[in-house]
Amino acid sequence: MIFLGLVLAGAALALCVGVALENGSPAQLNIFGHTVPGVTTGWQVFLAGVIVAVLLMAGLTLVFFGIGRAIRMREERRQIREEAEESISALQLQKRQLQRELALARAGTEPAPQTAAR
């Protein structure tokens, strides 16, 4: 989504630069040395500028939404990782406690080891 937004914004900026550098007449629209057919009046040039501005805003909006989404996803992954680490720590603590209880239970109920007679 970020890439698409950057492409749209870049295309809009390229069109603006092309129009600004190549436009010699207020009623003729030239983009990078080529005349745009069908644009013969001032209001058509203005409308073309409005369309380019809308494309620019759409591109920038996509970029900002993409960046926001990436930040949210990174935060969610960090939280999940922290929860997993806490869960592992709790399980390891519980395992050590159960091992101690098992060792105490075996020490109190099992007979002492006997030596083998030869």
Backbone torsions as a table, in degrees:
resi	resn	phi	psi	omega
1	MET	NA	-38.3	178.3
2	ILE	-63.8	-43.0	-179.0
3	PHE	-61.9	-44.7	179.6
4	LEU	-61.7	-41.6	177.9
5	GLY	-62.6	-42.3	178.5
6	LEU	-65.3	-37.6	178.3
7	VAL	-64.0	-46.5	179.2
8	LEU	-62.2	-45.0	180.0
9	ALA	-64.6	-41.0	178.4
10	GLY	-64.5	-40.9	178.3
11	ALA	-64.2	-42.0	179.5
12	ALA	-64.0	-42.8	179.0
13	LEU	-66.2	-38.4	178.1
14	ALA	-63.3	-41.2	177.1
15	LEU	-63.3	-42.0	179.0
16	CYS	-61.8	-44.7	179.7
17	VAL	-63.8	-42.7	178.9
18	GLY	-61.8	-42.9	179.3
19	VAL	-66.6	-43.1	-177.3
20	ALA	-65.8	-36.7	-177.0
21	LEU	-82.4	-30.0	-171.7
22	GLU	-106.9	-7.4	-174.5
23	ASN	-85.5	113.1	-179.1
24	GLY	-104.4	-14.7	-175.8
25	SER	-128.6	141.1	-177.3
26	PRO	-67.8	-17.8	-177.9
27	ALA	-111.7	12.2	179.3
28	GLN	-129.1	134.0	-176.8
29	LEU	-108.0	113.8	177.7
30	ASN	-112.5	129.8	178.0
31	ILE	-124.9	115.1	179.9
32	PHE	50.8	44.6	175.2
33	GLY	85.9	-0.5	-179.5
34	HIS	-114.8	133.1	178.0
35	THR	-80.4	133.1	178.5
36	VAL	-80.6	121.6	-178.5
37	PRO	-72.4	146.7	177.1
38	GLY	87.5	-6.1	178.6
39	VAL	-105.0	102.1	-174.8
40	THR	-125.0	-10.4	-178.2
41	THR	-121.6	164.8	-179.0
42	GLY	-62.5	-38.5	-178.6
43	TRP	-68.7	-28.4	176.6
44	GLN	-70.0	-36.9	175.5
45	VAL	-65.2	-42.4	177.7
46	PHE	-61.8	-43.6	179.4
47	LEU	-62.1	-39.1	176.4
48	ALA	-62.2	-39.3	177.1
49	GLY	-64.6	-39.0	177.9
50	VAL	-64.2	-41.8	179.2
51	ILE	-63.0	-41.9	178.0
52	VAL	-64.2	-40.2	179.0
53	ALA	-64.8	-39.5	178.0
54	VAL	-63.8	-42.5	177.4
55	LEU	-61.8	-41.6	178.0
56	LEU	-61.2	-46.6	-179.6
57	MET	-65.1	-39.6	177.9
58	ALA	-63.3	-42.0	178.5
59	GLY	-63.5	-45.4	179.3
60	LEU	-66.2	-36.3	176.9
61	THR	-62.7	-44.0	177.9
62	LEU	-62.1	-39.1	178.3
63	VAL	-62.4	-48.3	-177.7
64	PHE	-66.4	-39.4	176.4
65	PHE	-64.5	-39.7	178.6
66	GLY	-64.3	-42.3	178.4
67	ILE	-65.1	-42.9	178.2
68	GLY	-61.3	-41.6	179.5
69	ARG	-65.2	-42.1	179.2
70	ALA	-62.4	-39.7	178.9
71	ILE	-65.9	-43.9	179.0
72	ARG	-62.7	-42.3	180.0
73	MET	-64.5	-41.1	178.4
74	ARG	-62.6	-41.5	179.2
75	GLU	-65.4	-42.0	178.5
76	GLU	-62.8	-42.6	178.7
77	ARG	-63.3	-38.9	179.0
78	ARG	-64.3	-42.8	179.0
79	GLN	-64.4	-42.2	179.0
80	ILE	-63.6	-41.6	178.6
81	ARG	-62.4	-43.2	179.3
82	GLU	-64.4	-41.3	178.3
83	GLU	-63.3	-40.0	178.9
84	ALA	-64.8	-41.9	178.6
85	GLU	-64.1	-40.9	177.2
86	GLU	-63.6	-41.1	179.6
87	SER	-64.2	-42.6	178.8
88	ILE	-64.1	-42.2	179.0
89	SER	-62.0	-43.8	179.5
90	ALA	-64.2	-41.1	179.1
91	LEU	-66.8	-38.0	177.9
92	GLN	-66.0	-39.8	176.6
93	LEU	-62.9	-44.3	179.3
94	GLN	-64.2	-38.2	178.8
95	LYS	-63.1	-45.3	178.9
96	ARG	-62.2	-39.9	179.7
97	GLN	-65.0	-43.2	179.2
98	LEU	-66.7	-35.1	177.0
99	GLN	-65.6	-39.4	176.9
100	ARG	-64.9	-43.9	179.0
101	GLU	-63.1	-39.6	178.3
102	LEU	-65.3	-42.7	178.8
103	ALA	-62.9	-40.9	178.1
104	LEU	-66.6	-40.0	-179.6
105	ALA	-66.9	-40.7	178.7
106	ARG	-68.4	-37.9	-178.8
107	ALA	-67.4	-33.2	-177.9
108	GLY	-85.1	-22.3	-174.1
109	THR	-112.2	-21.7	-177.4
110	GLU	-87.1	142.0	176.6
111	PRO	-72.1	160.9	179.5
112	ALA	-66.4	148.6	-179.8
113	PRO	-65.2	140.5	-178.7
114	GLN	-101.3	148.7	177.6
115	THR	-88.7	144.3	-178.6
116	ALA	-78.9	136.7	-180.0
117	ALA	-87.2	142.1	179.2
118	ARG	-114.7	NA	NA
